[in-house]
Amino acid sequence: MGRPFQNWSRTVLRQPARWHRPSREADVVQAVREARDEGLRVRASGSRHSWSDLASSDGVVQLDLGRMDRVVALGPDQVTVEAGTTLTDLTRVLARHDRTLPVLGSITAQTVAGAIATGTHGSSLIHGCLSDHVLGLHLVNGHGDVVVFDAGDPRLDGARLSLGRLGVLTQVTLRTMPATALQETRTRLPLEDAAQALLHALEDAPYAKVWWLPGQPHALLYRYTPVAHAPPVPHWRPWVDRAANEAVFPALLRLGALVPAAIPSVNALVDAVHLTPGTRQAGFADALTVPMPPRHRETEWAVPVARADEAWAVLRDLVRDRPLDFIAELRAVPRSPAWLAPSHDGPMLHLGVYATTAPWADAVFDEAAQAFLALGGRPHWGKEGATHAHRAVWTALPAFRALVTALDPDGVLAHARVDGALGSEGPDPGLG
């Protein structure tokens, strides 16, 4: 056996049968066909920056797509890249041509394939999830054949967010837009007003989010609006940000781990220093993303915007006496065409519940899953608890199952947790 599979947050550990590092699409075709002939399953991974366990399983042929990182074509309003290209590299290439992706999440360490396959998103009621901007893609199906999905293909809405269940993504074409600088405006809010304030902000700002440190009496609303230019980033700023994320913040988190009763005080200190009102201007990617944070855990749930206040109250109640030692985050996305997107049936408020070593994190995560499910919630596929949801919440499942049957009838891309969540038979659940 080869090396084990471990994700970034060290919450998932699996033992593949063997690894492959393909350099081109033909290598993926060969690896899938060999696995099929041997009766083995296949899973693909990129930067492994996902909190869910969907990218691997014990006993599979694990494909590491990191070498498939080339820009294939760059047009006036779209870009085609190999699936293992990281968002960091892609945004840098686009910036050199005064272009950008329409939306970004908090970090850009993910590969394009991993980001779209799990529904990675930012916070915008205009621009949606990254997978919404897929104009076409290639994947290698369970037979080991290359399948091309072009714009206008009715199957594209199933393939644009597929959890790796339809095949191994090898190439993706994404919509781009002109690059712009953004002004970030940070405003403190009364805690109970945060959900509605976010939704109101997104009526006239293309991007907005809310951060809250549990135990604090206020939240911070971030609004992002276009500006003509942004001043250059001071040369010392990246070093300061890196020191804060790699040394100062982890040291404070360790204090909370040693003395859980200190978590509220640590949160208050971080809030006073880091979550402050003000404004700044930056380039598009620099404004919307943050330096790589300390290792932590995340679960995230999307609930219909009509129940935003209820969901926000539930989250506050869950951590009232058990404050978690990381931010909670509110974001929002519009209706998505992707069949398996949490927002497929309408706009959603996303509630991110994050923690490091708080001893009650498991209990809070589990209770959050049950509470948000009761509010019509759906999980973020890339976070912990991704397969908690009952299959009934995914209304486009019949179409997706039919596509699975057509592209992978023998279950070469099967995964127990994916198939369990989607109501397929799949392999033995004990295989993970």
C-alpha positions as CSV (number, residue, x, y, z in Angstrom):
1,M,0.0,0.0,0.0
2,G,1.0,3.6,-0.6
3,R,0.9,6.5,1.8
4,P,-2.3,7.3,3.6
5,F,-4.7,10.1,2.5
6,Q,-5.1,12.9,5.0
7,N,-6.9,16.2,4.5
8,W,-5.7,19.6,5.5
9,S,-7.5,19.8,8.8
10,R,-6.4,16.3,9.7
11,T,-10.0,15.2,10.3
12,V,-10.0,12.5,7.6
13,L,-7.5,9.7,7.4
14,R,-7.9,6.9,4.8
15,Q,-5.7,4.2,3.3
16,P,-5.9,3.9,-0.5
17,A,-4.8,0.8,-2.3
18,R,-2.4,2.9,-4.4
19,W,-1.9,6.4,-5.7
20,H,-1.5,7.8,-9.2
21,R,-0.4,11.3,-10.2
22,P,-1.6,11.7,-13.7
23,S,0.0,14.5,-15.9
24,R,-2.7,14.5,-18.6
25,E,-6.1,13.3,-19.4
26,A,-4.9,10.2,-21.1
27,D,-3.2,9.1,-17.8
28,V,-6.6,9.4,-16.1
29,V,-8.2,7.3,-18.7
30,Q,-5.6,4.6,-18.3
31,A,-5.8,4.7,-14.4
32,V,-9.6,4.4,-14.4
33,R,-9.6,1.5,-17.0
34,E,-7.0,-0.4,-15.0
35,A,-9.0,0.1,-11.8
36,R,-12.2,-1.0,-13.4
37,D,-10.5,-4.2,-14.8
38,E,-9.2,-5.0,-11.3
39,G,-12.6,-4.4,-9.6
40,L,-11.3,-1.4,-7.7
41,R,-12.9,2.0,-7.1
42,V,-11.4,5.4,-7.9
43,R,-11.4,8.7,-6.1
44,A,-9.7,11.9,-7.2
45,S,-8.2,14.6,-5.0
46,G,-6.4,17.9,-5.4
47,S,-5.1,20.1,-2.5
48,R,-7.2,18.0,0.0
49,H,-8.5,21.2,1.5
50,S,-12.0,19.9,2.4
51,W,-13.4,19.0,5.8
52,S,-15.6,16.3,4.4
53,D,-14.4,12.7,3.7
54,L,-15.8,12.6,0.1
55,A,-12.4,12.8,-1.6
56,S,-11.1,9.4,-0.5
57,S,-11.9,6.0,0.9
58,D,-10.0,3.0,2.1
59,G,-8.9,0.6,-0.6
60,V,-9.4,2.9,-3.6
61,V,-7.1,3.9,-6.4
62,Q,-6.4,7.5,-5.4
63,L,-5.7,10.0,-8.2
64,D,-3.8,13.1,-7.2
65,L,-4.5,15.7,-9.9
66,G,-1.8,18.2,-8.7
67,R,0.2,17.8,-11.9
68,M,-2.7,18.6,-14.1
69,D,-2.4,22.4,-13.6
70,R,-2.1,24.0,-17.0
71,V,-4.1,26.8,-18.5
72,V,-5.5,25.4,-21.7
73,A,-7.1,28.5,-23.2
74,L,-7.9,32.1,-22.2
75,G,-10.6,33.9,-24.0
76,P,-12.1,37.4,-23.6
77,D,-14.7,36.2,-21.1
78,Q,-13.8,32.6,-20.1
79,V,-10.8,30.4,-19.2
80,T,-10.2,26.7,-19.7
81,V,-7.9,25.0,-17.2
82,E,-6.9,21.5,-16.2
83,A,-8.8,20.3,-13.2
84,G,-5.8,20.3,-10.8
85,T,-5.1,24.0,-11.2
86,T,-5.4,25.8,-7.8
87,L,-7.6,28.8,-7.5
88,T,-4.5,30.7,-6.3
89,D,-2.6,30.0,-9.6
90,L,-5.7,30.7,-11.7
91,T,-6.5,34.1,-10.1
92,R,-2.9,35.1,-10.6
93,V,-3.0,34.2,-14.3
94,L,-6.3,36.0,-14.7
95,A,-5.0,39.1,-12.9
96,R,-2.2,39.5,-15.4
97,H,-4.9,39.8,-18.1
98,D,-7.1,42.2,-16.0
99,R,-9.7,39.4,-15.5
100,T,-11.0,37.6,-12.4
101,L,-13.5,34.9,-11.4
102,P,-16.9,36.3,-10.5
103,V,-16.8,34.9,-7.0
104,L,-14.3,33.5,-4.5
105,G,-14.5,31.9,-1.1
106,S,-12.3,32.8,1.8
107,I,-9.2,31.0,0.6
108,T,-7.9,29.9,-2.8
109,A,-5.9,26.8,-1.9
110,Q,-8.4,24.5,-3.5
111,T,-8.1,23.0,-6.9
112,V,-10.7,24.0,-9.5
113,A,-12.0,20.5,-9.6
114,G,-12.4,20.2,-5.9
115,A,-13.9,23.7,-5.5
116,I,-16.7,23.1,-8.1
117,A,-17.4,19.5,-7.2
118,T,-18.2,20.4,-3.6
119,G,-20.1,23.7,-4.2
120,T,-17.5,26.2,-2.9
121,H,-19.0,29.7,-2.7
122,G,-18.4,33.2,-1.5
123,S,-21.2,35.5,-0.3
124,S,-23.2,37.2,-3.1
125,L,-26.8,37.1,-4.2
126,I,-25.6,38.1,-7.7
127,H,-22.7,35.8,-8.5
128,G,-23.6,32.5,-6.7
129,C,-21.3,29.5,-6.3
130,L,-18.2,28.9,-8.3
131,S,-19.8,25.9,-9.9
132,D,-22.5,28.2,-11.3
133,H,-19.9,29.7,-13.6
134,V,-18.9,26.5,-15.2
135,L,-19.4,26.8,-19.0
136,G,-18.1,23.3,-19.9
137,L,-16.0,20.4,-18.6
138,H,-14.4,17.1,-19.4
139,L,-14.6,14.1,-17.2
140,V,-13.5,10.5,-17.4
141,N,-16.4,8.3,-16.6
142,G,-16.6,4.9,-14.9
143,H,-15.9,3.1,-18.3
144,G,-12.7,5.1,-18.7
145,D,-14.1,7.2,-21.5
146,V,-13.8,11.0,-21.8
147,V,-17.2,12.7,-21.7
148,V,-17.4,16.4,-22.8
149,F,-20.2,18.6,-21.4
150,D,-20.6,21.9,-23.3
151,A,-22.8,24.9,-22.5
152,G,-26.3,24.0,-23.5
153,D,-25.9,20.3,-22.6
154,P,-28.8,19.6,-20.1
155,R,-26.5,17.2,-18.2
156,L,-24.1,20.1,-17.3
157,D,-26.2,21.1,-14.4
158,G,-25.6,17.6,-12.9
159,A,-21.9,17.6,-13.7
160,R,-21.0,21.0,-12.5
161,L,-21.4,19.9,-8.9
162,S,-21.0,16.1,-8.9
163,L,-19.1,15.1,-5.8
164,G,-16.8,13.0,-8.0
165,R,-19.6,10.6,-8.5
166,L,-19.9,10.9,-12.3
167,G,-16.3,10.7,-13.2
168,V,-12.8,12.2,-12.7
169,L,-12.8,15.9,-13.8
170,T,-9.9,16.6,-16.1
171,Q,-10.7,20.0,-17.6
172,V,-13.0,22.9,-16.7
173,T,-14.1,26.1,-18.6
174,L,-15.1,29.0,-16.3
175,R,-16.7,32.3,-16.9
176,T,-14.6,35.3,-16.1
177,M,-15.2,39.0,-15.7
178,P,-13.2,42.2,-15.7
179,A,-11.0,42.6,-12.7
180,T,-11.9,45.3,-10.2
181,A,-10.7,46.6,-6.9
182,L,-13.0,46.5,-4.0
183,Q,-13.6,48.6,-0.9
184,E,-14.2,46.7,2.2
185,T,-16.4,48.4,4.8
186,R,-16.7,46.8,8.3
187,T,-19.6,47.7,10.6
188,R,-20.5,46.4,14.0
189,L,-24.0,45.2,14.4
190,P,-26.3,44.3,17.3
191,L,-26.1,40.5,17.4
192,E,-29.8,39.8,16.8
193,D,-29.8,42.0,13.6
194,A,-26.9,40.2,11.8
195,A,-28.8,37.9,9.5
196,Q,-31.2,40.6,8.2
197,A,-28.4,43.1,7.9
198,L,-26.4,40.7,5.7
199,L,-29.4,40.2,3.4
200,H,-30.1,43.9,3.2
201,A,-26.4,44.6,2.4
202,L,-26.5,42.1,-0.4
203,E,-29.3,44.1,-2.1
204,D,-26.9,46.8,-3.1
205,A,-23.4,45.3,-2.6
206,P,-22.1,42.5,-4.8
207,Y,-20.4,40.8,-1.9
208,A,-21.0,40.8,1.9
209,K,-20.6,38.5,4.9
210,V,-20.9,38.5,8.7
211,W,-18.3,37.3,11.2
212,W,-19.0,36.7,14.8
213,L,-16.9,35.4,17.7
214,P,-19.1,33.4,20.0
215,G,-19.7,35.1,23.3
216,Q,-19.3,38.6,21.9
217,P,-22.3,41.0,22.0
218,H,-21.9,42.2,18.5
219,A,-21.1,40.8,15.0
220,L,-19.2,42.4,12.2
221,L,-20.7,43.0,8.7
222,Y,-18.3,43.2,5.8
223,R,-19.5,44.9,2.6
224,Y,-17.5,45.0,-0.6
225,T,-18.2,47.5,-3.3
226,P,-16.2,48.2,-6.6
227,V,-13.7,51.1,-6.7
228,A,-11.5,52.2,-9.6
229,H,-8.2,51.6,-8.0
230,A,-6.7,50.1,-4.8
231,P,-3.4,51.3,-3.2
232,P,-0.5,48.8,-3.4
233,V,-0.3,46.4,-0.4
234,P,2.5,47.5,1.9
235,H,5.5,45.1,1.6
236,W,5.3,44.2,5.3
237,R,1.6,43.3,5.3
238,P,1.9,39.7,4.1
239,W,4.5,39.0,6.8
240,V,2.3,40.5,9.5
241,D,-0.7,38.5,8.4
242,R,1.4,35.3,8.2
243,A,2.8,35.8,11.7
244,A,-0.7,36.4,13.1
245,N,-2.1,33.2,11.5
246,E,0.9,31.0,12.0
247,A,2.0,32.1,15.5
248,V,-0.2,34.5,17.4
249,F,-3.6,33.1,16.7
250,P,-2.6,29.5,17.3
251,A,-1.0,30.4,20.6
252,L,-4.3,31.9,21.7
253,L,-6.1,28.8,20.6
254,R,-3.8,26.6,22.5
255,L,-4.6,28.6,25.6
256,G,-8.3,27.8,25.1
257,A,-7.5,24.2,24.6
258,L,-5.6,24.0,27.9
259,V,-8.2,26.0,29.8
260,P,-11.7,25.8,28.0
261,A,-13.1,28.4,30.5
262,A,-10.7,30.9,28.9
263,I,-12.3,30.7,25.5
264,P,-14.7,33.6,26.0
265,S,-11.8,35.8,27.1
266,V,-9.6,34.7,24.1
267,N,-12.5,35.4,21.8
268,A,-13.0,38.9,23.3
269,L,-9.3,39.6,22.8
270,V,-9.3,38.5,19.1
271,D,-12.5,40.4,18.5
272,A,-11.0,43.6,20.0
273,V,-7.9,43.3,17.9
274,H,-9.0,41.8,14.6
275,L,-12.8,42.3,14.2
276,T,-12.8,46.1,14.2
277,P,-14.9,48.6,12.2
278,G,-13.2,50.5,9.4
279,T,-12.5,50.5,5.6
280,R,-9.8,49.3,3.3
281,Q,-9.3,49.0,-0.4
282,A,-7.7,46.1,-2.2
283,G,-7.6,44.1,-5.4
284,F,-10.5,41.7,-6.0
285,A,-8.8,38.5,-4.7
286,D,-7.0,40.2,-1.8
287,A,-10.2,41.8,-0.6
288,L,-12.4,38.7,-0.6
289,T,-9.8,36.1,0.7
290,V,-7.9,35.8,3.9
291,P,-4.4,34.3,4.6
292,M,-4.4,30.6,5.3
293,P,-5.9,30.3,8.8
294,P,-4.8,28.0,11.6
295,R,-6.0,24.4,11.3
296,H,-9.6,24.1,12.4
297,R,-12.8,22.3,11.9
298,E,-15.9,23.5,9.9
299,T,-19.4,22.5,9.4
300,E,-21.8,24.6,7.4
301,W,-25.5,24.6,6.7
302,A,-27.7,26.4,4.2
303,V,-31.2,27.4,5.2
304,P,-33.9,29.2,3.1
305,V,-33.5,32.9,3.5
306,A,-37.1,33.1,4.7
307,R,-35.9,31.3,7.8
308,A,-32.7,33.3,8.3
309,D,-33.6,34.8,11.6
310,E,-34.7,31.5,13.1
311,A,-31.5,29.8,11.9
312,W,-29.3,32.6,13.3
313,A,-31.1,32.4,16.6
314,V,-30.5,28.6,16.7
315,L,-26.8,29.1,16.2
316,R,-26.5,31.7,18.9
317,D,-28.4,29.4,21.3
318,L,-26.2,26.4,20.5
319,V,-23.0,28.2,21.6
320,R,-24.5,30.4,24.3
321,D,-23.1,28.2,27.1
322,R,-20.5,26.4,24.9
323,P,-18.7,29.1,23.0
324,L,-16.6,27.7,20.2
325,D,-13.0,28.9,19.7
326,F,-13.3,30.2,16.2
327,I,-15.5,32.6,14.2
328,A,-19.0,31.8,13.1
329,E,-19.8,33.1,9.6
330,L,-23.0,34.1,7.7
331,R,-23.0,34.2,4.0
332,A,-25.7,34.0,1.3
333,V,-26.1,32.6,-2.2
334,P,-28.8,32.8,-4.9
335,R,-30.6,30.0,-6.5
336,S,-28.1,27.6,-8.3
337,P,-28.7,25.6,-11.5
338,A,-26.5,22.8,-10.1
339,W,-28.7,19.8,-9.2
340,L,-26.9,19.0,-5.9
341,A,-26.3,22.6,-4.8
342,P,-27.9,23.4,-1.4
343,S,-29.4,26.5,-3.1
344,H,-30.8,24.6,-6.1
345,D,-34.4,25.4,-5.1
346,G,-33.9,29.0,-4.0
347,P,-31.6,31.5,-2.3
348,M,-30.0,30.3,1.0
349,L,-28.4,31.7,4.0
350,H,-25.2,29.8,4.8
351,L,-24.2,29.4,8.5
352,G,-20.6,28.4,9.1
353,V,-19.9,26.8,12.5
354,Y,-16.2,26.6,13.1
355,A,-14.0,25.3,16.0
356,T,-10.5,24.2,16.8
357,T,-10.2,22.3,20.1
358,A,-13.3,23.3,22.1
359,P,-14.2,20.1,23.9
360,W,-17.9,20.5,23.1
361,A,-17.4,21.0,19.3
362,D,-18.6,17.5,18.4
363,A,-21.8,18.0,20.3
364,V,-22.4,21.5,18.9
365,F,-21.8,20.2,15.3
366,D,-24.2,17.3,15.7
367,E,-26.9,19.5,17.3
368,A,-26.5,22.1,14.6
369,A,-27.1,19.4,11.9
370,Q,-30.3,18.3,13.5
371,A,-31.6,21.9,14.2
372,F,-30.8,23.2,10.7
373,L,-32.3,20.1,9.0
374,A,-35.5,20.9,10.9
375,L,-35.5,24.3,9.3
376,G,-35.2,22.9,5.8
377,G,-31.4,23.1,5.8
378,R,-28.9,21.4,3.6
379,P,-25.2,20.7,4.3
380,H,-22.2,22.2,2.5
381,W,-20.7,19.2,0.7
382,G,-17.1,20.2,1.5
383,K,-17.6,20.5,5.3
384,E,-18.0,18.1,8.2
385,G,-21.5,16.6,8.4
386,A,-21.8,16.8,4.6
387,T,-23.8,13.5,4.4
388,H,-26.0,14.1,7.4
389,A,-28.9,15.3,5.3
390,H,-31.6,12.9,4.3
391,R,-31.8,12.2,0.6
392,A,-35.3,13.9,0.5
393,V,-33.8,17.4,0.7
394,W,-32.2,17.0,-2.7
395,T,-35.1,17.6,-5.1
396,A,-33.1,16.9,-8.3
397,L,-31.9,13.5,-7.2
398,P,-33.8,11.4,-9.8
399,A,-32.1,13.2,-12.6
400,F,-28.7,12.9,-10.9
401,R,-29.2,9.2,-10.2
402,A,-30.1,8.6,-13.9
403,L,-26.8,10.4,-14.9
404,V,-24.8,8.2,-12.4
405,T,-26.4,5.1,-14.0
406,A,-25.5,6.3,-17.5
407,L,-21.9,7.3,-16.7
408,D,-20.9,4.8,-14.0
409,P,-23.2,1.7,-14.1
410,D,-20.5,-0.5,-12.4
411,G,-19.8,1.8,-9.5
412,V,-16.2,2.5,-10.3
413,L,-16.6,6.0,-8.8
414,A,-18.9,4.9,-6.0
415,H,-18.4,6.2,-2.5
416,A,-20.4,4.8,0.5
417,R,-21.2,8.1,2.1
418,V,-22.0,9.9,-1.2
419,D,-24.2,7.0,-2.3
420,G,-25.8,6.8,1.1
421,A,-26.7,10.5,1.1
422,L,-28.0,10.3,-2.4
423,G,-30.0,7.1,-1.9
424,S,-28.0,4.9,-4.2
425,E,-27.0,1.5,-3.2
426,G,-23.2,2.0,-3.5
427,P,-20.5,-0.1,-1.8
428,D,-20.4,-1.4,1.8
429,P,-20.8,1.6,4.0
430,G,-18.0,0.3,6.2
431,L,-15.6,1.2,3.5
432,G,-16.2,4.9,4.0
